Amino acid sequence: MDEQASELQEKIRQQFNFGPYPRIPIDRSPQEEISGLYIHNLVTPYYLRNQKFINTENKLILDAGCGSGYKALILAQANPGAKVVGIDLSENSLELARERFKHHGVETAEFHVLSIYDLPQLGLEFDYINCDELLYLFPEPAIALQAMKSVLKPQGMIRSNLHSSIQRVGFFRAQEIFKMIGLMEDNPEDMEIEITLDFMKALKNGVDLKVKTWDSNYEGENQKEAVLMNYLFQGDKGYTISELFTALRNADLEFISMVNWRQWKLMDLFREPDNLPVSLAMILSEASIEEQLRLFELLHPIHRLLDFWCGHPDQAQPFVPIAEWTTVDWENAQVHLHPQLRTPNTKTELVRCITQLQPFEISKYLPVTGQSSLIDSSIAACLLPLWESAQLFPSLVERWQKLRPVHPVTGESTTPEEAFDIVKQALAGLEESGYILLEHLS
């Protein structure tokens, strides 16, 4: 690590010692943050990469830059049976992390004052590495990615993110201003925060910088954290999709997926995606994943974070997309419910809907698609065994025939072929939304 990088690291350490992040109360449990648990569950990226289900028991997870430990707690609760190791530069932050885990009775964790550059000192290899809201602070992201790769198991995965230089441009402009007036020469503290707030409040409401960066958070109870993490953030830097992929190539890592992949679909930006001019449709169909993401970023830069999963190259297990499965593939499929849906409250509501012949709003219990998703009560009854354990596809088809022995309109007997198609269509839709995981058994 060169002298410039060392000086920046020290500034960042001081900033987070002064203002440990995130400032979430110790007693707050992430159990109700279903979307966060879904993202941090190792099952989610592993399935996206391999179309296989993975058991989290005895997995070793690293939270690199764990701060005050809230994300580490999410990782622990999202991955039952796994052990979490947290590292951070800030001693004050780690004290809060240890206190947080003690309060919640989670003993399968350990925390170390350590830089990402020094990860090999742990002598450990990890199944999963979470590096959230940190990578963009490194002078060269590829070097940090290489350091994490050096302690990643061959089948392991890294989740990390970079600030978007396009979406976050207003804050980068603001940071330049506050550097100019001397608020970031040393570690910003209470006085610098007050000056920043006074400065922004003094601007007319129509001033472009205020329009694009100011909101009520800066006058609320968390104003200190909000100001430090935006207007006065030491080392903050933005990147583009192209720069993200360049960093992955330089680190010899393979892109797996954007973490919020559903919100990065290029075709969703067009009014009639199925009726595009032929020349445009051809260009888009031939675009690589990197090119599609770059086009999305340029057309609709709504994402503050370029949030992604990656891993060692050539480690993904080959699979046939669900849309291309044959009848034989379906007959040899095992069906899993995503673990974040397997909760007592979800099952209780499911049983109520089945009993009262009402649709089950599955998106209420796993809000990951950005829209409401309903399951017909009959389909819900067919899938009820998934709340206990994974099921073979043929067993669900048999269950459907028992639940619906005759067609409700014609009164004729339900044939095995009809039951097969109905259950297949239901599962394919739920798999696409991420509620169900379909695994082909060899």
C-alpha positions in Angstrom: 0.0 0.0 0.0 1.5 3.3 -1.1 1.7 6.5 1.1 -1.3 8.1 -0.5 -3.5 5.1 0.0 -2.2 4.8 3.6 -3.1 8.4 4.4 -6.6 8.0 2.9 -7.1 4.8 4.9 -6.2 6.6 8.1 -8.7 9.5 7.3 -11.4 6.9 6.7 -10.6 5.1 9.9 -10.8 8.4 11.8 -14.1 9.3 10.2 -15.7 6.0 11.2 -14.3 6.1 14.7 -16.0 9.5 15.0 -19.2 8.4 13.4 -19.6 4.6 13.4 -21.8 3.4 10.5 -24.5 2.5 10.3 -26.1 4.2 13.3 -28.8 1.6 13.8 -29.8 1.0 17.4 -28.2 -2.1 19.0 -31.6 -3.7 19.9 -33.1 -3.4 16.4 -33.6 -6.8 14.8 -33.4 -7.3 11.0 -35.9 -10.1 11.1 -38.6 -7.9 9.5 -36.2 -6.7 6.8 -37.1 -9.5 4.4 -35.5 -7.9 1.3 -32.2 -7.4 3.1 -32.3 -11.0 4.4 -33.1 -12.2 0.8 -30.1 -10.4 -0.7 -27.7 -11.5 2.1 -28.8 -15.1 2.0 -26.1 -17.2 0.3 -28.9 -19.3 -1.3 -29.9 -16.3 -3.6 -26.6 -15.7 -5.5 -25.7 -19.4 -5.5 -28.9 -20.2 -7.3 -28.5 -17.4 -9.8 -25.1 -18.7 -10.7 -25.6 -22.4 -10.6 -29.4 -23.1 -10.5 -28.7 -25.2 -7.5 -29.8 -25.0 -3.8 -27.1 -24.6 -1.2 -27.3 -25.4 2.5 -25.8 -22.6 4.6 -24.8 -24.9 7.5 -21.1 -24.6 8.4 -20.4 -22.0 5.8 -17.8 -19.3 6.5 -18.9 -15.7 5.7 -16.7 -12.6 5.8 -18.2 -9.1 6.3 -15.4 -6.9 5.0 -15.8 -3.4 6.4 -18.5 -4.5 8.8 -18.8 -1.2 10.6 -21.1 -1.3 13.6 -22.2 -4.9 12.7 -25.8 -4.5 11.5 -25.1 -6.1 8.0 -23.1 -8.8 9.8 -26.1 -9.5 11.9 -28.3 -9.7 8.8 -25.7 -12.2 7.3 -25.9 -14.3 10.5 -29.7 -14.4 10.6 -30.1 -14.9 6.8 -27.7 -17.9 6.8 -28.5 -20.3 9.7 -25.6 -22.4 10.8 -23.0 -20.2 9.2 -20.2 -18.4 11.0 -19.6 -14.7 10.3 -16.2 -13.0 10.5 -16.2 -9.2 10.6 -13.3 -6.9 9.9 -13.0 -3.1 10.0 -10.5 -0.4 10.5 -12.6 1.4 13.2 -12.1 0.1 16.7 -15.2 2.0 17.9 -17.3 0.5 15.2 -16.2 -3.1 16.1 -17.1 -2.4 19.8 -20.6 -1.7 18.7 -20.7 -4.8 16.5 -19.6 -7.1 19.4 -22.2 -5.4 21.6 -24.9 -5.9 18.9 -24.2 -9.6 18.5 -24.1 -10.1 22.3 -27.5 -8.4 22.6 -29.1 -10.6 20.0 -27.5 -13.8 21.5 -25.6 -14.6 18.3 -22.4 -16.4 19.2 -21.2 -17.6 15.8 -19.2 -14.6 15.0 -15.8 -12.9 15.5 -14.5 -9.4 14.8 -11.0 -8.1 14.0 -9.4 -4.7 13.5 -8.0 -5.4 10.0 -7.6 -3.9 6.6 -8.8 -5.7 3.5 -5.2 -5.6 2.3 -4.2 -7.8 5.2 -6.9 -10.4 4.9 -4.5 -13.3 4.4 -3.4 -12.8 8.0 -6.6 -14.4 9.1 -5.5 -17.8 7.6 -9.1 -18.5 6.5 -10.9 -19.2 3.3 -14.5 -18.0 2.9 -17.6 -19.3 1.1 -19.0 -15.8 0.8 -17.7 -12.3 1.2 -19.9 -9.3 1.7 -18.1 -6.0 1.1 -20.9 -3.4 1.3 -20.5 0.4 0.9 -16.7 0.2 1.0 -15.1 -0.7 -2.4 -15.6 2.8 -3.8 -13.3 4.1 -1.0 -10.2 2.3 -2.4 -7.9 4.2 -4.7 -8.0 1.1 -7.0 -11.0 -1.3 -6.6 -9.3 -4.1 -8.4 -6.6 -4.4 -5.8 -9.2 -4.7 -3.0 -11.1 -7.3 -5.1 -7.9 -9.2 -5.6 -7.3 -9.2 -1.8 -10.8 -10.6 -1.2 -10.3 -13.1 -4.0 -7.1 -14.4 -2.3 -9.2 -15.7 0.6 -12.2 -16.9 -1.4 -12.9 -20.6 -1.9 -13.1 -21.8 -5.5 -16.9 -21.9 -5.5 -17.2 -18.9 -3.3 -18.8 -15.6 -4.2 -18.2 -11.9 -3.4 -20.9 -9.3 -3.1 -19.7 -5.7 -3.4 -20.7 -2.3 -4.8 -19.4 1.0 -6.2 -21.1 4.4 -6.1 -22.5 5.4 -9.4 -20.7 8.4 -10.9 -23.8 9.4 -12.9 -26.5 9.0 -10.3 -24.5 10.5 -7.5 -22.9 13.4 -9.4 -24.6 16.0 -7.2 -22.8 14.8 -4.1 -19.5 14.6 -5.8 -20.0 18.3 -6.8 -20.9 19.1 -3.2 -17.8 17.4 -1.9 -15.7 19.5 -4.2 -17.3 22.6 -2.8 -16.7 21.6 0.8 -13.1 20.7 0.0 -12.7 24.2 -1.5 -13.8 25.9 1.7 -11.7 23.7 3.9 -14.2 21.4 5.6 -12.5 18.1 4.6 -8.8 18.9 5.2 -9.0 17.0 8.5 -11.6 14.5 9.7 -15.0 16.3 9.6 -16.7 16.5 13.0 -19.6 18.4 14.6 -18.4 21.9 13.6 -17.9 20.9 9.9 -21.3 19.2 9.9 -23.0 22.4 11.2 -21.2 24.6 8.6 -22.3 22.2 5.9 -26.0 22.3 7.1 -25.9 26.1 7.3 -24.4 26.3 3.8 -27.1 24.1 2.2 -29.9 25.8 4.1 -28.7 29.2 3.0 -29.0 28.3 -0.7 -32.2 29.2 -2.6 -34.5 26.2 -3.1 -34.1 26.4 -6.9 -30.3 26.1 -6.9 -29.4 23.0 -8.8 -27.2 21.5 -6.2 -29.8 21.8 -3.5 -32.5 20.4 -5.8 -30.5 17.3 -6.5 -29.0 16.6 -3.1 -31.0 18.1 -0.3 -33.8 16.3 1.6 -35.4 16.2 5.0 -32.9 13.6 6.3 -30.4 16.3 6.8 -32.6 18.0 9.4 -33.7 14.8 11.2 -32.3 12.8 14.1 -29.8 11.0 11.8 -28.5 14.2 10.2 -24.9 13.7 11.4 -24.7 10.3 9.7 -26.4 11.6 6.5 -24.1 14.6 6.2 -20.9 12.6 6.8 -21.9 9.8 4.4 -22.8 12.2 1.6 -21.5 15.8 1.7 -18.4 15.2 3.8 -17.5 11.6 2.8 -13.7 11.1 2.8 -12.4 9.2 -0.2 -15.8 8.9 -1.9 -15.6 8.2 -5.6 -18.0 7.3 -8.4 -17.8 4.7 -11.1 -19.5 3.6 -14.3 -20.6 0.1 -15.4 -17.6 0.0 -17.8 -15.2 0.8 -14.9 -16.8 -1.9 -12.8 -16.3 -4.5 -15.4 -12.7 -3.3 -16.0 -12.0 -3.7 -12.3 -13.4 -7.3 -12.4 -11.2 -8.1 -15.4 -8.1 -6.6 -13.7 -8.9 -8.7 -10.6 -9.5 -11.8 -12.7 -13.0 -12.2 -11.3 -16.2 -13.2 -13.2 -19.4 -11.2 -13.1 -22.4 -13.2 -11.8 -25.3 -10.7 -11.5 -26.4 -7.3 -10.3 -27.8 -7.8 -6.8 -31.0 -6.0 -7.7 -31.0 -7.6 -11.1 -34.8 -7.1 -11.7 -34.3 -3.4 -11.6 -31.6 -3.5 -14.3 -33.6 -5.0 -17.2 -32.9 -2.9 -20.3 -36.1 -4.0 -22.1 -38.2 -2.7 -19.3 -37.3 0.9 -20.4 -39.1 0.6 -23.7 -42.9 1.2 -24.1 -43.4 -1.9 -26.4 -40.4 -4.1 -25.9 -41.9 -6.8 -28.2 -42.6 -4.3 -31.0 -39.3 -2.6 -31.4 -38.0 -1.6 -34.9 -36.2 -4.6 -36.3 -32.8 -2.9 -36.5 -33.0 -1.8 -32.8 -34.2 -5.2 -31.6 -31.3 -6.8 -33.4 -28.7 -4.5 -31.8 -30.2 -5.0 -28.3 -30.4 -8.8 -28.7 -26.7 -8.9 -29.6 -25.5 -6.7 -26.8 -23.4 -8.4 -24.1 -24.5 -8.3 -20.4 -22.0 -5.5 -19.8 -23.3 -3.5 -22.8 -26.9 -3.9 -21.7 -26.1 -2.7 -18.2 -24.1 0.2 -19.6 -27.0 1.2 -21.8 -29.4 1.0 -18.9 -27.1 3.2 -16.8 -26.9 5.8 -19.5 -30.6 5.8 -20.2 -32.0 5.6 -16.7 -29.3 6.2 -13.9 -31.6 5.6 -10.9 -29.2 3.3 -8.9 -27.0 4.9 -6.3 -25.0 1.7 -6.1 -23.6 -0.5 -8.8 -24.3 -3.5 -6.6 -23.0 -6.9 -7.9 -22.0 -10.5 -7.2 -18.8 -12.0 -8.7 -16.5 -15.0 -8.2 -13.6 -17.0 -9.5 -13.8 -17.4 -13.3 -15.1 -20.6 -14.8 -16.6 -21.9 -11.6 -20.3 -21.7 -12.5 -22.0 -25.0 -12.9 -23.6 -25.4 -16.4 -27.4 -25.6 -16.4 -30.3 -25.4 -18.8 -32.6 -22.3 -18.4 -36.0 -23.2 -17.0 -37.7 -21.9 -20.1 -35.9 -24.6 -22.1 -36.6 -27.5 -19.8 -38.1 -30.6 -21.4 -40.8 -32.8 -19.8 -38.0 -35.1 -18.6 -36.2 -32.2 -17.0 -39.4 -31.3 -15.1 -40.0 -34.9 -14.0 -36.5 -34.8 -12.4 -36.8 -31.5 -10.7 -36.8 -30.7 -7.0 -38.7 -27.7 -5.9 -37.5 -25.5 -3.0 -39.2 -22.6 -1.3 -36.8 -19.6 -0.8 -35.7 -19.8 2.8 -36.9 -16.3 3.6 -40.5 -17.3 2.9 -40.3 -20.2 5.4 -41.6 -18.3 8.4 -44.4 -19.1 10.8 -46.3 -15.8 9.9 -46.1 -16.5 6.2 -47.4 -20.1 6.7 -50.2 -18.9 8.9 -51.4 -16.4 6.3 -51.0 -19.0 3.6 -53.2 -21.5 5.5 -55.8 -18.7 6.1 -56.0 -17.9 2.4 -56.3 -21.5 1.5 -59.1 -22.1 4.0 -61.0 -19.0 3.0 -60.4 -19.5 -0.7 -58.6 -16.2 -1.0 -55.6 -15.3 -3.2 -52.3 -15.4 -1.2 -50.2 -12.2 -1.7 -46.8 -13.8 -1.7 -45.0 -10.5 -2.5 -46.1 -9.1 0.9 -43.8 -11.7 2.6 -41.0 -11.4 0.1 -41.1 -8.0 -1.5 -38.4 -8.4 -4.1 -40.1 -7.8 -7.4 -41.3 -4.3 -6.9 -44.9 -5.3 -7.6 -47.7 -7.2 -6.1 -47.8 -11.0 -6.8 -50.8 -13.1 -6.0 -51.2 -16.9 -5.9 -54.6 -18.5 -6.5 -55.7 -20.4 -3.3 -55.8 -23.7 -5.2 -52.1 -23.3 -6.3 -51.3 -22.2 -2.8 -52.8 -25.4 -1.4 -50.8 -27.4 -3.9 -47.5 -25.7 -2.7 -48.2 -25.9 1.0 -45.8 -28.8 1.6 -42.9 -26.6 0.5 -43.3 -24.8 3.8 -42.1 -28.0 5.5 -39.4 -29.2 3.0 -38.3 -29.4 -0.6 -40.6 -31.5 -2.8 -40.2 -33.4 -6.0 -42.1 -31.9 -8.9 -44.1 -35.1 -9.6 -45.3 -35.2 -6.0 -46.7 -31.7 -6.4 -48.4 -32.8 -9.7 -50.0 -35.7 -7.8 -51.1 -33.3 -5.0 -52.8 -31.1 -7.6 -54.8 -34.0 -9.0 -56.0 -34.9 -5.5 -56.9 -31.3 -4.8 -58.6 -30.8 -8.2 -59.7 -34.3 -9.3 -62.2 -32.7 -11.7 -62.2 -29.6 -13.9 -64.2 -26.9 -12.1 -66.0 -25.9 -15.4 -66.3 -29.1 -17.5 -66.7 -31.5 -14.6 -64.3 -33.9 -16.4 -61.5 -35.7 -14.6 -58.2 -33.9 -14.4 -55.7 -35.7 -16.5 -52.0 -36.1 -15.4 -51.0 -34.0 -18.5 -53.3 -31.2 -17.4 -52.1 -31.3 -13.8 -48.5 -31.3 -15.1 -49.0 -28.2 -17.2 -50.8 -26.2 -14.5 -48.2 -26.9 -11.8 -45.4 -26.3 -14.3 -46.7 -22.9 -15.3 -47.3 -21.9 -11.7 -43.8 -22.9 -10.7 -42.1 -21.3 -13.7 -43.7 -17.9 -12.9 -42.8 -18.1 -9.2 -39.2 -19.2 -10.1 -38.8 -16.2 -12.4 -39.8 -13.9 -9.5 -37.4 -15.6 -7.1 -39.9 -17.1 -4.7 -39.3 -20.7 -5.8 -36.0 -22.4 -6.7 -36.1 -25.2 -9.2 -33.2 -27.7 -9.1 -32.6 -30.3 -11.7 -31.6 -33.6 -10.1 -29.0 -35.6 -12.1 
